[in-house]
Amino acid sequence: MTPPSRVAIHYRRLPDRLRIYDQRVVLERDDVVVTLSEPLDLDEPMTFEGDVMLEPGSLAVWFTFPGAWHDIGRFHTADGRYTGVYANVITPPLMDGAVWDTTDLFLDVWWPAGASPQLLDEDELADARAAGHIDEDLAERAEAEAVRLMAAASVGTWPPPVVKDWTLERALETLER
């Protein structure tokens, strides 16, 4: 099967927010699809403890795993400097050709270059629970996935090798072919 050259990722954020991300496909395998974002249109840099994760004009290489409860992004500054690995805890994506659907489950894992992985946004999940935007079973599933990712990172089995192999440079070279 020839991969679509682009995908539209319908990314839901409970209770009712929807963003559609248009991304270029650089690799499609049974276990992973690797995509490259368009230059990001951010109002301000996304930071963690004062360090830039993403900024206006940044590119991210995304790894979507069919059936998985997370995706992974390799983040870069606008000039291409690698800043780290970011995982969104999400519902397993429905990947129907060039249109994908998933829902963000609030928790994220950020592994800055040269530092230790961090679990992010536990407060956002707590707020969503309190507001009734996420049911308890789904919230517990999100927490279990975040714990699993952090544990795998601590023993060196996460992120998977494909994330290390598919650098921004490799993704850009693939698109030039």
N, C-alpha and C positions, 0 to 999 in steps of 0.2 A: 504494500500500500504506500502510495506517495503521500507524505505529510502535507497538510495544507500549508501554504507559505506564510499564512498569518492566522492567528486565533483571536477571537473576541472573548475575553474572560469576564463573565458576569459575576461580580464579586459583591456579595450581599453582606451588610453589616446590620445586625439586629438593633432596633426593631424593624426599620423600614428604609434603610439607605442602600442604594445600588450604585456601583461604579462599574463602568465597562472599560477594561484595559485591552488595548490593541497591541499584540506582541507578535514578533517574527519568530517562526519555528526554525531552530538550527539543528535539532536532532530529535528523531522520534524512534523510540524502542518500545517493546512491550512493557518494560518496567519503569520508564521515565520519558517525559517529553521535556526538552530543554528549549526555552524561549528567551528572546532578548527584548527587553522593554524599549519603548521609544524614549528619547531624552525626557526626563521627568520634568513636569511642569509644577513645581512646588513654589508656594509663596515664600517659604523660608526653609533653611536647612533643617533636616531631621537629625537630632543630636542625642547622644547618650553620655551623661556625665561630662558635658562640654565638648565632646569630640564629634565631628561630623560623621554621620552614617551615610546620608544621601543629601544632595543639594540640587538646586535648579540646574537642569542639564545633565544630571547623572544618568548613567545606564546601569541596569541590573540584569544579571543573568538569572533566570528563574528555572527551577526544577520542579516539575509536577509529576507526582507518582500516582498512577491510577490506583484507587482504593485506599490511599493513605489519608490519615487525619492531619496532615501538614503538607505545606510546600516549603521550598527553601529558595532563598535569593542570595546571590553573591553581590554585595553592594560595593559601589565605587563612587568616588567624587567625580565632579564634572570633567576633570582632567584625566580620569581613568585610574586613579590610585585606588587600590583595593582597600576597603575599610572593614570588611567582616562578612560573616554569614548570618542571615536572618531567617527564622522559620516562623511562619504564621500557623497557628493551630486552626484548622478549618474542617468543615465537613468534607468527606471524600468527594472530589470533584466529579461532576457528570460531564464527561468529555465526548460530546456529540459532534464529530467532525471539527468544523472551524468555530463552533460555539461551545463554550464551557460554562458551567454554573457551579458555584461553591458559596458557602457561608462562613464568614470569619467568626471564630469562637473566642475572640478577645485576647487570649493568651499568646505570647510570642516568646521566642528564644533568640537572643542576640549574642553572637560570639565575635567580639571585636578582634581584629588582627592583633596578635601579640598579647592577648589577655584571656581571661576565663569566660566561659559562657554565663549568661545572666537570664533569669526568667523575668519577663516583663509583663506588665499590665494586669496583675492579679486584682488590682483595685477596680479595673474596668469590668472584669468578670463579676466581682462582688456587687458592683453597682447594677449590672444587667440582671443579676439574680434578684436583687432587692426590688427592682422595677418590674419584675415579671417578664423580662424580654427573652429569657432563656429558661427552659425547664431544667429541673434538677438532674435528670438523667444525662442530658446533653452537656450540662456544666461539669458533671463528674467525668464524662468521657473526655472533655477538653483538658481537665486537670490531669487525668491519667496519661494522656498523650504528652503533655508538657513534662511530667515527671519522667516518662520513658525517654524522651529526647535528652533531658539533662543527665539521666543515668548513663545513657549510651555515650554521650559526649565525655563523661568522666572516665570512661574506660577505653576511649579512642575508637569506638565503632560508629560514631556519628560525627559529622555528616558522612554519607556514603562516598566512596571513591569518585563517582561521577561528578560530584560537586567540586572536588579538587582538580579533576581533569579538565573540566569545561570552564576555563578562564574567560574573561572578557575578550582577551586577544584572540583566543581560539574561536569564540562565537563570531567575532567580527570577520575573521579570516574565512570562516565557513560561508558567511553571507556574500563575500566578495567573489566566490567561485561561480 
